[in-house]
């Protein structure tokens, strides 16, 4: 396995201490890490998750708009951050691997290292209380 960039190592360390769910995706779109608060909202522990390519997330988690309309993989904020190089925010719903539907606000942004090296994208989200 190749050595990770220092910025990725530090980001993972930072995320492991945060109380908000955080997901880190590499430049190729593959999952690099998500923290313990994310485990609770995704329904699976990180060390049990396996490979999760960005292109498969919309299907794996049944991601949909607030009205239930399916969202394509390209519309997921992580994809926007990676492919368009800009932050993206959306309110959506998804079904975790524990079969629980959750309404969330999700923000993703591109992640760059020293010298403006593109390294991937980061998503932070929080559950929206049901009204």
N, C-alpha and C positions, 0 to 999 in steps of 0.2 A: 504494500500500500504506500502511495506517495505521501511525502511529508506535506502537511497542510501549511498554508501561508500563516504567518504570525498573527495577522489581523483576524483570520478565521478562528484561530485558537483563542485569542483574546475575546472575540465576540461570543464564542461559545461559553467561555468562563463568565463573562458579564451576564449572559442570558440565564445561566444556571442560578444566578442570585436574584433574579427579578420575579415579581409576583404576577405580572401579566404574562399570558401565553405568548411565546415567541418561537417562530419557525425560521430556520436559516436554510436557504437554498443556494447551491453552488451555481456557478456561471452556466453550467450545462443543464440546469433545471432540476438536478437530483437533490433530494433531501440530504442535508448535512447534519442537522440537529434540530430538536425541539425540546423545550424545557419541561419541567414537572407540571407547572400549571397548564401547559398545552396538552400534556398527557390526559389530564382530567377531562378536557373538552373534546379530545379526539377519540377517546375510548380505547386507547392502546398505549402501553409504555413505549418510550423511544427505543429501548434496547430490544423490543419485540416487533417493532414496526417493519423492519426489512426495507428493501428498496422502494422508494416512492418518487417516481419521476413526475415532474410538474405536469406533463401532458396527460397523466392518468388521474390526477387529483379530482377533477370534476366528476369523473365516473366513480372513483373509489369512495368519495364522500357524498355523492349525490348533491352537489352544490347547486343551489337555486336562488333566484331573486326572491325578494320578500313575498311576491305574489305566487311563488311556486314555479315560475318559468325556469327551466334549466339554464344554467350558465355554462358556456363553452369554456374549455381550458384556456383559450386566448383571452377571455374576459376576466379571469381570476386576477386580482391585484398583483400577486407575485409574478404572473406572466407579463403583465403590463410593465412592472418595474424592471424585469429582465430584458424584455424585447424592445421596449420603448425608452428605457433608461430614465424613467420619471416615476415619482411617487403616485400611488393610486389608493383611493379609499372607496369603500362600498359597504352597504348594509346588505347582508344576505342571510340565507339559512342553509344548513347542511346537516346531514345525518352522520354522526360519528360511528366509528366501528363498533360501538356499544349499542347501536340501533336507536340512539336518542337524537331527535331533531333539536337543533339549537339555532336561535336567531342571534346574530353577532354583527358587530361593527368591525371591519378589518381594514387595516392600513398596511401597505407594503411600500418599500422604497429600495432603490438600488444600493448596493454596498460596494464602496470603492476603497482600495487600500492606498498606501503611500504611492506617490507618483501617478495617481488617478488610475491605478490598475483596477479594472472591473473584476470583482470577485464573486458576485452573486446578488441575492436580494434577501431582505428580512421582512417578515410579516409579524405584526403585533395585532392581537384582536382581543375583544372582550364580549362577554355574553350580554345581550340586551334583555332587560327584564320584560316579561310578558305583561301587557297592559289589559 
